[in-house]
Amino acid sequence: QVQLVQSGGGLVQAGGSLRLSCAASGSIFSINAMGWYRQAPGKQRELVAAITGGGSTNYADSVKGRFTISRDNAKNTVYLQMNSLKPEDTAVYYCNADGIATMRGVVGSWGQGTQVTVSS
C-alpha cells in the first residue's frame, strides 16, 4: 500500500514564501512522475508543476519564475518551493505520484491536500 503525506501549508502574507513537501511511503521500487495540483474556491483544479524521474519539469504559466519543483528519489519525496506568493495562489494544494512501481504492480496515488492561504 502506498501513501502520500503532505506538509508545509499555511497562511502567509503576499510576497512571502512557503515550501510544500510530499513523501511517498510503502514498498516502492521507483516513481515515474510527481506533481502538484491546486484548486481554488469556484475554480477548476489545475496542474501547478510536475517533474519526471529524469528531472524534466513543467509549470503552469501563472507560477513560472516563482515556484520550483524538485524531488529526492532516495526519499521518494517531491517538494514545491513557492516564492513571491500572491493572493491568487490561495488554494488547496495536492501532490500526486504516477507510475509508482510496487510489489503489487504499478499504481498512482494522491496526497491528502493542504491549504495555502496568501493574504494581501
N, C-alpha and C positions, 0 to 999 in steps of 0.2 A: 504494500500500500504506500502511495506517495502523498505527501502533504507539503503544501507551500505555506509558509508562515511569514507574514509581512510585519514590518516595524518601521518606525520613523515618521509617521504622520503627525499632524498637529496644527496649531494656529501660529501664523507668522505675519508680520507686517509686510506690506508691499516693499519690494526691493531686497527682502531677506532671502535666506536660503534654507533648504531642508534636504535631507538625504534619506531616501527610502531604501530599505533592504528587503529582500525576499529570498528565503532559504528553503530549498527543497530537501526533504528528508525521506529516508526509506532505502531499500536495497536498489540503488541506482548505479547503473554502469556508465551512462552518459546521457546528456541532454542536447538536443539539437538547438532550437531557437528558444529564446526567452524574451519577454517583453513586458511593457507597462501600458495599461489602458486606463482611461478615466471617463467618468460620466458625471456631468454636472446636472443639477435640477432642470428638468424640462429639455435636456439636450440628449442627443444621440451619443452612445458610447463610441469613443474614438481611440485609435492606436496612438499612443504618445511616442513611444520609442521601442525598437526591437533590436536584438543582436543575435547573430548566429554563433554556432560553436566556433567558427573560424574567425570571429571578430568583426564581420561586416555589420554595419549599423544602418538604421533607417529612423528618421524623425519626422514627426508632424511639423508642417511649416510654422505653426504657431509657437513652437518651442525651440526651433533651431537657433543655435548660438547661446541658449540659456541653459538647456538641460543636457546632461551627458549620461548615457547608459554604459554600464560596464559589467563584467562578470568575472567571477572567480570559479573556474571549473573544478578546482580541487575541493572547494567548499559547496559546490552546487548552488551558488548564490548569485543573484543579479542585483545591481544597485541602480538607483536613479538619483543623480546629483542635480538638484534644482536650484538654480541661481536666478537672481533678478526676478523674483516671483511677482506676479501681477494678480489682482483680484480675479481676473478671468481664468486663472489657473485653479480656482476653487472647485473641488470635485472629490468624488470618491475614487481613489486610485487602486487598481487591481493589477497584480502581477500574473503572468501566465508562462507556462513552460510547455513546449511542444516537443514531440518526439523523445519522450523520456523512456530510455531503454531500461527495463526492469527484468526481474527473474520471470515474471509472468507475461512479458511482452512489451510492446511499445504503447505508451499512454500519454495523455495530456492532462494538465492539472491547472487549477486556478487558486490564487490566494484568497484570503477572506475579505480583502478590501480594507483600506484605511482612509480616513478623512483628512484632506488637506484643505485648510481654510486660510485665505490670504486677505487680510484686512487692508483697507485703504488708508 
